[in-house]
Amino acid sequence: MKRKPIIKMYSFGEYSQWERGSKELPKILDFSTNIKAEIGTEFGYVLHIKNGKIVTFEIKHPPFTDDEGNLRPPFTGEQFIRTNDFKFYLGDCIWEPLKDKLGEWELTTFYKGEVVAHKIFYLSEK
């Protein structure tokens, strides 16, 4: 019999810098959805996942363009859950230029197509 996954939001808000690919998650600095941002500000949420296999995610962001001037679509991806007791960080770090990163960021995580976590962050200049 398959066990149903248990997915809970562990924390959300502003975090310390995170090294992508690191096993260490960033440390929570402030529980908030209103983020005073500057270059390098890290924000998002951490999920505690038990008995899951794969989660997918989407990060909708304010309109900004890539180096060729094309409007960037939402960021999407998937995360394989490597253990039966897994912590998953979904977030972003603000890069230059700051002005086009300010505004509403909507982070959503899905399990088998169903929303299991969702937060909207409002970034304003520090």
Rosetta blueprint (number, residue, H / E / L):
1 M L
2 K L
3 R L
4 K L
5 P L
6 I E
7 I E
8 K E
9 M E
10 Y E
11 S E
12 F E
13 G E
14 E E
15 Y E
16 S L
17 Q L
18 W L
19 E L
20 R L
21 G L
22 S L
23 K L
24 E L
25 L L
26 P L
27 K L
28 I E
29 L E
30 D E
31 F L
32 S L
33 T L
34 N E
35 I E
36 K E
37 A E
38 E L
39 I L
40 G L
41 T L
42 E E
43 F E
44 G E
45 Y E
46 V E
47 L E
48 H E
49 I E
50 K E
51 N L
52 G L
53 K L
54 I E
55 V E
56 T E
57 F E
58 E E
59 I E
60 K E
61 H L
62 P L
63 P L
64 F L
65 T E
66 D L
67 D L
68 E L
69 G L
70 N L
71 L E
72 R L
73 P L
74 P L
75 F E
76 T E
77 G E
78 E E
79 Q E
80 F E
81 I L
82 R L
83 T L
84 N L
85 D E
86 F E
87 K E
88 F E
89 Y E
90 L E
91 G E
92 D E
93 C E
94 I L
95 W L
96 E L
97 P L
98 L L
99 K H
100 D H
101 K H
102 L L
103 G E
104 E E
105 W E
106 E E
107 L E
108 T E
109 T E
110 F E
111 Y E
112 K L
113 G L
114 E E
115 V E
116 V E
117 A E
118 H E
119 K E
120 I E
121 F E
122 Y E
123 L E
124 S E
125 E E
126 K L
